[in-house]
Amino acid sequence: MANTIEIQNVDPKSLLVDVNVRSDLDLNKEFIGSIKEYGVLVPIVAVKTDDGLRVRMGHRRTVGAVEAGRDSVPVYVTATEAEGDAAELERLLIQHAENHHRTGLSITDDANALKQMSLMGLSAATIAKRTQTKKASVETALSVAGSELATKATERYDLTLDQAAVIAEFEDDTEVVTALVAAVQSGRFDHVAQRASNDRADAEAQAPVIAALAEVNVPVVPRPRYDDDVSMLNKLVTPEGEDITDESHTECPGHAAFLNEEHVYVDSDGNPLPTDQWGHVDFGEDVDEEEAEKRIDEATVVGTWAPVYVCTDPKANGHRDRYASGSDRHKAEDKTPEEREADKKARALVIENNKAWKAAREVRNEWVKTYLTRKTPPAAAGPFLAVALTRDADISADVKGNHVAAEWFGATSTNVYSRSADLTKVAEGANDKRSLVIALGTILGGYEARATDGAWRENGEHSSTGRYLRFLAANGYVLSEVEVYAASKKTA
């Protein structure tokens, strides 16, 4: 646009109004009434075209003036409009700048404006540069604009941009989207989103294993409980007392498998580190202890899924439990249908809560990490620290907890067996108030490390995990359902 500007009083009905990046001009009674009484106080910006003056800024004021019956409005008129895509792109950029850096545009308006720029050939990086927006935010907005479901959900439920992006990610899963929308009201959106993400990742990782089992006609069953009829083969023997192996059992009608998640160390090339018969990393005698620790520190822990073979009906197929006495063998068989149904529900609860606890841990860690960026401790920190040091004194000595805290504060832990020297440096360089936050974070790290996979099963009224969760909740963290369970007196 040229720098030459003149101001004119123009009939608003004569102005050319394009489709604006605002999808809703919000022409409320108060706005129209204000224009009727006072007129348009802030001049509209327009450019000259062969067809007349075309509005560049002030679409809402223009339409409002027409609705209010004003005969004229003040207009800043700039030089002649450019032509083609360049003009359209300039219009979008100007309107975006005018509205985005105020509070005017809705999330969907903003996203759709960026989408139009993308369709005109601009990359996310270029859009970010020209709209003074972070590239990550542009990419998130484009994902929202590309999803009709996310766009509609955002307009209806007042979602944030990040929440809308999650809706877009799961738009092919109605059940997940329904749960996400419901979680907006409860404040548990992050928990539901993390659980859905974990479930999808697990399903993707399990898919090739399940496909391989299907090729050899091996059905996949749920993981058995200790008192189930289904039993792992390593617990079974033939009537003669001989071992039953995966290979020897393939012809049995009860041959099946469940999937077991295993965590292994892999090097930078993705190769698993060598292990001994118990699954512990073991480089053998050719690698000294210092080099072994270095390789472990540089390795990454990844989850993999492997089949564990079972027999779905050992008794009917002539197998027996190698460890059970006569009374033990009949215990499961003697259960009533009601007892079996109760066992089934208990097992379903354990499976569900185990998955929910894993997802909650990830959300909780992110929340605490952000919470600890504060410069001063919360008012309740003193009593909490006093109780922690008197009742759970061993918490502060937990090396694993020290590493959790180090990660929260952006420090490193170069040795899994010793405390983080970098976290100590962070503490030494802090002022009085910030040092109390670091002390609090170190104690919270110990509690987080103690909140193991089975912690939700304990009586939360008396457990360290229950005390930890209640403190977080009192400071603004929204507990997930399984965390509410873990903070209560319920047990499993």
VENNOR-V162890 format. One record per residue. N is the residue number from 1. SS is DSSP state (H for helix, E for strand, C for the rest). Layout:
n = {N & N}
ss = {SS & SS}
//
This chain:
n = {1 & 2 & 3 & 4 & 5 & 6 & 7 & 8 & 9 & 10 & 11 & 12 & 13 & 14 & 15 & 16 & 17 & 18 & 19 & 20 & 21 & 22 & 23 & 24 & 25 & 26 & 27 & 28 & 29 & 30 & 31 & 32 & 33 & 34 & 35 & 36 & 37 & 38 & 39 & 40 & 41 & 42 & 43 & 44 & 45 & 46 & 47 & 48 & 49 & 50 & 51 & 52 & 53 & 54 & 55 & 56 & 57 & 58 & 59 & 60 & 61 & 62 & 63 & 64 & 65 & 66 & 67 & 68 & 69 & 70 & 71 & 72 & 73 & 74 & 75 & 76 & 77 & 78 & 79 & 80 & 81 & 82 & 83 & 84 & 85 & 86 & 87 & 88 & 89 & 90 & 91 & 92 & 93 & 94 & 95 & 96 & 97 & 98 & 99 & 100 & 101 & 102 & 103 & 104 & 105 & 106 & 107 & 108 & 109 & 110 & 111 & 112 & 113 & 114 & 115 & 116 & 117 & 118 & 119 & 120 & 121 & 122 & 123 & 124 & 125 & 126 & 127 & 128 & 129 & 130 & 131 & 132 & 133 & 134 & 135 & 136 & 137 & 138 & 139 & 140 & 141 & 142 & 143 & 144 & 145 & 146 & 147 & 148 & 149 & 150 & 151 & 152 & 153 & 154 & 155 & 156 & 157 & 158 & 159 & 160 & 161 & 162 & 163 & 164 & 165 & 166 & 167 & 168 & 169 & 170 & 171 & 172 & 173 & 174 & 175 & 176 & 177 & 178 & 179 & 180 & 181 & 182 & 183 & 184 & 185 & 186 & 187 & 188 & 189 & 190 & 191 & 192 & 193 & 194 & 195 & 196 & 197 & 198 & 199 & 200 & 201 & 202 & 203 & 204 & 205 & 206 & 207 & 208 & 209 & 210 & 211 & 212 & 213 & 214 & 215 & 216 & 217 & 218 & 219 & 220 & 221 & 222 & 223 & 224 & 225 & 226 & 227 & 228 & 229 & 230 & 231 & 232 & 233 & 234 & 235 & 236 & 237 & 238 & 239 & 240 & 241 & 242 & 243 & 244 & 245 & 246 & 247 & 248 & 249 & 250 & 251 & 252 & 253 & 254 & 255 & 256 & 257 & 258 & 259 & 260 & 261 & 262 & 263 & 264 & 265 & 266 & 267 & 268 & 269 & 270 & 271 & 272 & 273 & 274 & 275 & 276 & 277 & 278 & 279 & 280 & 281 & 282 & 283 & 284 & 285 & 286 & 287 & 288 & 289 & 290 & 291 & 292 & 293 & 294 & 295 & 296 & 297 & 298 & 299 & 300 & 301 & 302 & 303 & 304 & 305 & 306 & 307 & 308 & 309 & 310 & 311 & 312 & 313 & 314 & 315 & 316 & 317 & 318 & 319 & 320 & 321 & 322 & 323 & 324 & 325 & 326 & 327 & 328 & 329 & 330 & 331 & 332 & 333 & 334 & 335 & 336 & 337 & 338 & 339 & 340 & 341 & 342 & 343 & 344 & 345 & 346 & 347 & 348 & 349 & 350 & 351 & 352 & 353 & 354 & 355 & 356 & 357 & 358 & 359 & 360 & 361 & 362 & 363 & 364 & 365 & 366 & 367 & 368 & 369 & 370 & 371 & 372 & 373 & 374 & 375 & 376 & 377 & 378 & 379 & 380 & 381 & 382 & 383 & 384 & 385 & 386 & 387 & 388 & 389 & 390 & 391 & 392 & 393 & 394 & 395 & 396 & 397 & 398 & 399 & 400 & 401 & 402 & 403 & 404 & 405 & 406 & 407 & 408 & 409 & 410 & 411 & 412 & 413 & 414 & 415 & 416 & 417 & 418 & 419 & 420 & 421 & 422 & 423 & 424 & 425 & 426 & 427 & 428 & 429 & 430 & 431 & 432 & 433 & 434 & 435 & 436 & 437 & 438 & 439 & 440 & 441 & 442 & 443 & 444 & 445 & 446 & 447 & 448 & 449 & 450 & 451 & 452 & 453 & 454 & 455 & 456 & 457 & 458 & 459 & 460 & 461 & 462 & 463 & 464 & 465 & 466 & 467 & 468 & 469 & 470 & 471 & 472 & 473 & 474 & 475 & 476 & 477 & 478 & 479 & 480 & 481 & 482 & 483 & 484 & 485 & 486 & 487 & 488 & 489 & 490 & 491 & 492}
ss = {C & C & C & C & C & E & E & E & E & E & C & H & H & H & C & E & C & C & C & C & C & C & C & C & C & C & C & C & H & H & H & H & H & H & H & H & H & H & C & C & C & C & C & E & E & E & E & E & E & C & C & E & E & E & E & E & E & C & H & H & H & H & H & H & H & H & H & H & C & C & C & C & E & E & E & E & E & E & E & E & C & C & C & H & H & H & H & H & H & H & H & H & H & H & H & H & H & H & H & H & C & C & C & C & C & C & H & H & H & H & H & H & H & H & H & H & H & H & H & C & C & C & C & H & H & H & H & H & H & H & H & C & C & C & H & H & H & H & H & H & H & H & H & H & H & C & C & H & H & H & H & H & H & H & H & H & H & C & C & C & H & H & H & H & H & H & H & H & H & C & C & C & C & H & H & H & H & H & H & H & H & H & H & H & H & H & C & C & H & H & H & H & H & H & H & H & H & H & H & H & H & H & H & H & H & H & H & H & H & H & H & H & H & H & H & C & C & C & E & E & C & C & C & C & C & C & C & C & C & C & E & E & H & H & H & E & E & E & C & C & C & C & E & C & C & C & C & C & C & C & C & C & C & C & E & E & E & E & E & E & E & E & E & E & E & E & C & C & C & C & C & E & C & C & E & C & C & C & C & C & E & C & C & C & C & C & C & C & H & H & H & H & H & H & H & H & H & H & C & E & E & E & E & E & E & E & E & E & E & E & E & C & C & C & C & C & C & C & E & E & E & C & C & C & C & H & H & H & H & H & H & C & C & C & C & C & H & H & H & H & H & H & H & H & H & H & H & H & H & H & H & H & H & H & H & H & H & H & H & H & H & H & H & H & H & H & H & H & H & H & H & C & C & C & C & C & C & C & C & C & H & H & H & H & H & H & H & H & H & H & H & C & H & H & H & H & H & C & H & H & H & H & H & H & H & H & H & H & C & C & C & C & C & C & C & C & C & C & C & C & H & H & H & H & H & H & H & H & C & C & C & H & H & H & H & H & H & H & H & H & H & H & H & H & H & H & H & H & H & H & C & C & C & C & H & H & H & C & C & C & C & C & C & H & H & H & H & H & H & H & H & H & H & H & C & C & C & C & C & C & H & H & H & H & H & H & C & C & C & C & C & C}
//
